């Protein structure tokens, strides 16, 4: 095994180096979120400097461009102040714009590379969800808004990150939209200041990305923007024992405790079958479908 490792290192030293660093970080942080540890722990500067210097040396020697994980460690120095920014408690942290600006690619970090298979099933089954206007807060690359548009919705994705919105619009420009049954737009905006009424609001990894102090604001806003005859769809993830975040630990009971006092009732609240989860999220994802009490 040592011989194979040596051969692999000779073939691709940059990737091997990063793999070793990643393993060390995993061992150090255990169940805690790696990014959270880098950006908020007391020893984040030595980690960032050590990884950065090592990557710089390899980049110079082997003339390789820096991959995203190294950029993110480097950028820990720049985005450290945003983690402590009081706007974080309002759900308005600038952290996301910094990370999107690093060149996040499909299937990296939180980007799952495609819409949720559970959402696709709901839409393909036809008459399960109300028709009309759909809103996707924290829409990321735009997979979900595009899927809604494919099924006849007037879909809007909103994200606080201008870099994220640019990325989403670039992604949409690469997709065949000539046969969309609906429409899709991706807009820069603050969800908590967003206005309008929507027949479907879809939350997937948005609530879990918010500072826990912003959860009541999230629930209040959902009550405001879901139409009286509309539906809120929450993909609840990650349901697992973990400390810190984002993403912060979620549970069906937590979401229920936020929404029921605002007049929502669950018409579906259960774990998502493994074959309808994104890869790696099996056993940690639930679906909640919520309507307003009469």
C-alpha positions in Angstrom: 0.0 0.0 0.0 2.9 2.3 0.7 4.3 1.7 -2.8 0.9 2.4 -4.4 0.6 5.6 -2.4 4.1 6.7 -3.5 3.2 6.0 -7.2 -0.1 7.9 -6.8 1.8 10.9 -5.3 4.2 10.9 -8.2 1.3 10.9 -10.7 -0.8 13.6 -9.0 1.0 15.2 -6.1 -1.5 18.1 -5.7 -4.5 15.8 -5.3 -2.6 13.4 -3.0 -1.5 16.3 -0.8 -5.0 17.7 -0.6 -6.4 14.2 0.2 -3.9 13.9 3.1 -4.9 17.3 4.4 -8.6 16.5 4.1 -8.1 13.2 6.1 -6.3 15.1 8.8 -9.0 17.7 9.0 -11.6 14.9 9.1 -9.7 13.3 12.0 -9.4 16.6 13.8 -13.0 17.8 13.4 -14.7 14.4 13.6 -18.4 15.0 13.4 -18.2 18.8 13.2 -18.6 20.7 10.0 -15.2 21.3 8.4 -15.9 24.8 7.1 -17.3 25.8 10.5 -14.2 24.5 12.2 -11.9 26.4 9.8 -13.7 29.6 10.1 -14.7 29.7 13.7 -12.2 27.7 15.7 -9.5 29.3 17.7 -6.7 27.8 15.6 -8.1 28.6 12.2 -5.2 30.8 11.3 -2.4 28.2 11.7 -4.5 25.7 9.7 -5.2 28.2 6.9 -1.6 29.4 6.8 -0.2 25.8 6.8 -2.5 24.5 4.1 -2.1 27.7 2.1 1.7 27.7 2.1 1.8 24.0 1.3 -0.6 24.4 -1.6 1.3 27.5 -2.8 4.6 25.5 -2.9 3.0 22.7 -4.8 1.3 25.1 -7.2 4.6 26.8 -7.9 6.6 23.6 -8.3 4.0 21.7 -10.4 2.3 24.8 -12.0 -1.1 23.7 -10.9 -4.0 26.0 -10.3 -5.5 25.9 -6.8 -8.5 23.7 -6.4 -11.6 25.0 -4.6 -10.9 23.4 -1.1 -7.5 25.2 -1.0 -9.2 28.5 -2.1 -11.7 28.0 0.7 -9.0 27.6 3.3 -7.2 30.6 2.1 -10.5 32.6 2.1 -11.0 31.6 5.7 -8.8 34.6 6.5 -11.0 36.9 4.5 -14.4 35.7 5.6 -13.7 35.2 9.2 -15.2 38.6 10.1 -18.5 37.6 8.4 -19.0 34.6 10.6 -19.0 36.9 13.6 -21.1 39.5 11.8 -24.3 40.3 13.7 -26.2 40.0 10.4 -25.7 36.3 10.6 -28.2 36.0 13.4 -30.8 37.6 11.1 -30.1 35.0 8.4 -28.3 37.6 6.2 -24.6 36.5 6.4 -22.3 37.5 3.6 -20.5 34.2 3.9 -22.4 32.6 1.0 -21.3 35.2 -1.5 -17.7 34.7 -0.5 -17.9 31.0 -1.1 -19.8 31.2 -4.4 -17.2 33.7 -5.5 -14.5 31.0 -5.1 -15.9 29.1 -8.1 -18.1 26.4 -6.5 -18.7 23.7 -9.1 -21.6 21.2 -9.3 -21.5 18.5 -6.6 -19.0 20.4 -4.5 -19.8 21.3 -0.8 -23.6 21.8 -0.6 -24.2 21.7 -4.4 -25.9 18.4 -5.0 -25.6 18.6 -8.8 -29.3 18.0 -9.6 -32.7 18.6 -8.2 -34.0 16.5 -5.3 -35.3 13.2 -6.6 -38.2 13.6 -4.1 -39.1 16.9 -5.7 -39.0 15.5 -9.2 -41.3 12.7 -8.1 -43.8 15.2 -6.6 -43.9 17.2 -9.8 -44.0 14.3 -12.1 -47.0 12.7 -10.2 -49.0 15.6 -11.6 -51.7 16.9 -9.2 -50.0 16.6 -5.8 -48.8 20.2 -5.5 -50.8 23.3 -6.2 -50.2 24.9 -9.6 -49.2 28.5 -10.2 -46.2 30.4 -8.8 -43.3 28.7 -7.0 -40.6 30.3 -4.9 -37.3 28.7 -4.0 -35.4 30.7 -1.3 -31.6 30.0 -1.2 -31.9 28.5 -4.6 -28.2 28.0 -5.2 -27.4 26.9 -8.8 -31.1 26.9 -9.7 -31.8 23.2 -10.0 -35.2 23.4 -8.2 -36.5 26.5 -9.9 -35.7 25.0 -13.3 -37.5 21.8 -12.4 -40.6 23.7 -11.3 -40.5 25.5 -14.6 -40.3 22.3 -16.5 -43.6 21.3 -14.9 -45.5 24.5 -15.8 -44.8 26.8 -12.8 -43.9 30.4 -12.9 -40.8 29.7 -10.8 -38.6 32.2 -9.0 -35.3 31.4 -7.3 -34.0 34.0 -4.9 -30.6 34.1 -3.3 -28.8 36.7 -1.2 -25.5 35.9 -3.0 -24.9 37.9 -6.1 -22.1 35.5 -7.1 -24.5 32.6 -6.5 -27.2 34.2 -8.7 -24.6 34.8 -11.5 -23.6 31.1 -11.2 -27.3 30.1 -11.4 -27.9 32.2 -14.5 -24.8 30.8 -16.1 -26.1 27.3 -15.4 -29.5 28.1 -16.8 -27.9 29.5 -20.0 -26.4 26.0 -20.6 -29.8 24.3 -20.3 -32.4 23.7 -23.1 -35.3 25.9 -22.0 -37.0 26.0 -25.4 -39.6 23.4 -24.2 -40.3 24.7 -20.7 -44.0 24.5 -19.9 -43.5 27.4 -17.4 -40.9 30.1 -16.8 -37.9 30.5 -14.5 -36.1 33.6 -13.1 -33.2 33.8 -10.6 -33.0 37.0 -8.6 -30.8 38.6 -6.0 -32.7 39.3 -2.9 -33.1 38.9 0.8 -35.7 36.3 1.6 -36.8 38.1 4.7 -37.6 41.2 2.7 -39.2 39.3 -0.1 -42.8 40.2 -1.1 -45.6 38.4 -2.8 -47.8 35.3 -2.4 -46.8 31.9 -3.8 -48.7 28.7 -4.5 -45.7 26.6 -3.6 -42.7 27.6 -1.5 -39.9 25.0 -1.5 -37.2 24.9 1.1 -34.3 22.5 0.8 -31.1 23.2 2.8 -32.2 26.8 3.3 -33.4 26.6 6.9 -30.5 24.4 7.9 -28.1 27.1 6.6 -29.6 29.8 8.7 -28.3 30.8 12.1 -30.6 29.2 14.7 -31.5 32.7 15.9 -33.1 33.4 12.5 -35.5 30.4 12.6 -38.5 32.3 14.0 -38.0 34.9 11.3 -38.0 32.1 8.7 -41.3 30.7 10.0 -42.9 34.1 10.2 -41.9 34.8 6.6 -43.2 31.5 5.4 -46.6 32.3 6.9 -46.5 35.6 5.1 -45.7 34.4 1.6 -47.5 31.1 1.3 -50.9 31.7 -0.4 -54.0 30.7 1.6 -54.5 27.8 -0.7 -50.8 27.2 -1.2 -48.3 24.7 0.2 -44.9 24.9 1.8 -42.6 22.0 1.0 -39.7 21.5 3.3 -36.9 19.0 2.6 -35.6 18.5 6.2 -31.8 17.9 6.2 -29.5 17.0 7.9 -31.3 14.8 10.4 -28.3 13.5 12.3 -26.4 14.1 15.5 -24.0 17.0 14.8 -22.7 20.1 16.5 -22.3 23.5 14.9 -23.0 24.5 11.4 -24.0 25.4 8.8 -25.6 23.1 8.0 -27.2 23.0 11.4 -28.8 19.8 12.8 -32.5 19.5 11.8 -35.4 17.3 12.8 -39.0 16.9 11.9 -40.0 17.9 15.4 -38.0 21.2 15.1 -39.7 22.2 11.8 -43.1 21.2 13.3 -42.5 23.4 16.4 -41.7 26.4 14.1 -44.7 26.0 11.7 -47.6 24.8 13.8 -47.8 27.9 16.0 -48.0 30.0 12.7 -51.1 28.1 11.5 -49.5 25.4 9.4 -50.5 21.8 9.6 -48.6 18.9 8.1 -50.2 16.8 5.4 -47.1 14.7 5.0 -44.2 14.4 7.4 -41.9 11.5 7.1 -38.5 10.3 6.2 -37.6 10.2 2.5 -37.0 6.8 0.9 -33.3 6.3 0.2 -33.9 6.0 -3.5 -35.4 9.5 -3.5 -32.5 11.1 -1.6 -29.5 12.7 -3.0 -26.5 10.4 -2.8 -24.9 10.6 0.7 -28.0 12.0 2.3 -29.9 8.7 2.7 -31.4 8.3 6.1 -30.8 11.9 7.0 -33.6 13.6 4.9 -37.3 14.0 5.6 -40.1 15.7 3.7 -42.7 18.0 5.3 -45.6 19.3 3.3 -47.6 22.0 5.0 -50.8 23.8 4.4 -52.5 26.6 6.3 -55.4 25.7 8.6 -58.8 26.9 7.5 
